[in-house]
């Protein structure tokens, strides 16, 4: 996965972000599209989705399209 790739985040996915005041969490109420930003940990992706940057479990994120999709 490369920075800027579009990703699919299914309904019911836990998303979280650590803030200066603790941690904010949300569970996706419907499937959403996001943009892959980085891999801060072995099992975590950092994505931009909905209203900001979120951490999501790698197993819950799927690439949209891909290099072979254009052929």
TACOR-V997447 format. One record per residue. N is the residue number from 1. OMEGA is omega in radians with two decimals (NA if undefined). D_FIRST is the distance of its C-alpha to the first C-alpha in whole Angstrom. Layout:
n=N omega=OMEGA d_first=D_FIRST
n=N omega=OMEGA d_first=D_FIRST
//
This chain:
n=1 omega=-3.14 d_first=0
n=2 omega=3.14 d_first=4
n=3 omega=-3.14 d_first=7
n=4 omega=3.11 d_first=9
n=5 omega=3.06 d_first=7
n=6 omega=-3.14 d_first=9
n=7 omega=3.07 d_first=9
n=8 omega=3.10 d_first=13
n=9 omega=-3.06 d_first=15
n=10 omega=3.03 d_first=18
n=11 omega=3.09 d_first=21
n=12 omega=-3.14 d_first=22
n=13 omega=3.06 d_first=19
n=14 omega=3.11 d_first=20
n=15 omega=-3.13 d_first=19
n=16 omega=3.11 d_first=20
n=17 omega=3.09 d_first=21
n=18 omega=3.14 d_first=23
n=19 omega=3.09 d_first=26
n=20 omega=-3.11 d_first=29
n=21 omega=-3.11 d_first=31
n=22 omega=-3.10 d_first=29
n=23 omega=3.01 d_first=26
n=24 omega=-3.12 d_first=25
n=25 omega=3.02 d_first=24
n=26 omega=3.03 d_first=24
n=27 omega=-3.09 d_first=23
n=28 omega=-3.11 d_first=22
n=29 omega=3.11 d_first=25
n=30 omega=3.09 d_first=23
n=31 omega=-3.14 d_first=20
n=32 omega=3.05 d_first=18
n=33 omega=3.11 d_first=15
n=34 omega=3.12 d_first=13
n=35 omega=3.12 d_first=11
n=36 omega=3.13 d_first=8
n=37 omega=-3.08 d_first=9
n=38 omega=3.08 d_first=9
n=39 omega=-3.08 d_first=9
n=40 omega=3.13 d_first=13
n=41 omega=-3.06 d_first=14
n=42 omega=-3.06 d_first=13
n=43 omega=-3.04 d_first=13
n=44 omega=2.96 d_first=12
n=45 omega=3.00 d_first=10
n=46 omega=-3.09 d_first=11
n=47 omega=2.96 d_first=12
n=48 omega=-3.12 d_first=14
n=49 omega=3.09 d_first=16
n=50 omega=-3.03 d_first=20
n=51 omega=3.13 d_first=22
n=52 omega=-3.13 d_first=20
n=53 omega=-3.09 d_first=17
n=54 omega=2.93 d_first=16
n=55 omega=3.07 d_first=15
n=56 omega=3.09 d_first=14
n=57 omega=-3.10 d_first=14
n=58 omega=-3.11 d_first=11
n=59 omega=-3.10 d_first=13
n=60 omega=-3.06 d_first=14
n=61 omega=-3.11 d_first=11
n=62 omega=3.10 d_first=10
n=63 omega=3.04 d_first=8
n=64 omega=-3.14 d_first=11
n=65 omega=-3.11 d_first=12
n=66 omega=-3.11 d_first=9
n=67 omega=-3.12 d_first=11
n=68 omega=-3.07 d_first=13
n=69 omega=-3.11 d_first=14
n=70 omega=-3.11 d_first=16
n=71 omega=NA d_first=19
//
